Amino acid sequence: MNELDSAVSAYITAIKSTETYRNYAAERDKVRQYPELKAQIDDFRKRNYELQSNRDTDFHKIDQFEKDYEDFRENPLVDDFLDAELAFCRMIQRANMQVTAAIDFD
């Protein structure tokens, strides 16, 4: 294994040792026990991504999406998972921005 591979391996180990990742993994494992709920969460995430990726911000569609999923988000299993996933994604984004900035990558 070369030096970079060793560093990446250590980086992965460091990520997996964070409370943020451990919380995400625990919530993910809870959701996986309910395949129908997991499918609903996946659909929610897909629709959310599509709305966020759309260049034309349609506030009516966003409002309708939020209304459609308001009750869904009240399920503690769903809400806890989505909160943990968001925290994990933000942690990874911050780390990636630090790496990109440190190597002066445009």
N, C-alpha and C positions, 0 to 999 in steps of 0.2 A: 504494500500500500504506500502510495507516495504522500508527500507532506500535505497537499491539498485534501486528498481523500481522508487523511487522519483528522484534519481540521473540520471537515464537513461532518464526519462521524461524531466528533466531540460537540459540534454545534447541535446536531440532532439530539444527542444525549442531554445537552443543556436545555433544549426546548422541552423535551419530554419530562424533565425534572421540575419544570415550573408549576406552580399552583394553577395557573391559568390553563395549561394544557391538561393537567390531571383532572381539573374540574370539567373541562370540555369532554374528555374521554369518558368520564363517569356518566355524564349526562347523555352522551352519545350511546353508551352501552344500555342505559335505561330505555331509551327510545327504540333501540333495535329489538327490544323484547316485544314490541307491538308493531308488527309489519304494516298494518293498515294505517296506524298513526304515522309511522315513518313515511309512508307514501304520501299522506296528506301534508306532512312537513316538507317533503321534497317538492310537491306541487306549489306550496306556498313560497318556497325559496325560488323556484323557477319563475313564478309570476312576479315576485318582488324584483328579481334580477332584470327581467324584461322591462319592467316599469322604470327601473333606475338607468337602464342602458339606452332607453329611447331618447333620441335627440330632442324630440318635441315633448316638452313637459305638459302633460294633460292632467291638470289638477282634479278634474272630475273623475278620471280613471283612478287616480291615486286615492281620492276620498272614497270612492266605491270599493277599492281594494281593501282599504283600512276597515270599512264597515263590514265587508264580507268576512273578514278574518278576526273581527273584534272578539267574538265569542271563542273562536279557536285559540286565540292567544291567552284567554283566561284559564285554559288548562295548564296547571302548574308544570306538567311534564314538558309541554310544548314551550312554554315561556322560559323555563329554566334552561332547556336545551338551546333555544335561539339566543338567549342572553350569553350563555357560555361560548357558543360558536362565534358570536360577534366579538367577544372579548379576545378569543384566541386569534381570530382573523386580524384584529387591530394590533395585537402583539407581533404577529408575523409581518404585517405591513411596516410597523415601526422598525423592526430588525432589518427588513429588506431595504428600507430607505437609508438606514445607517450604513449598510454595506455599499449601496450604490453611491452614496455621497462620499464615502471614504476612498473609493477607487476612482473618483472623478469620472463617472460614467454618465454620458449625456443621453 
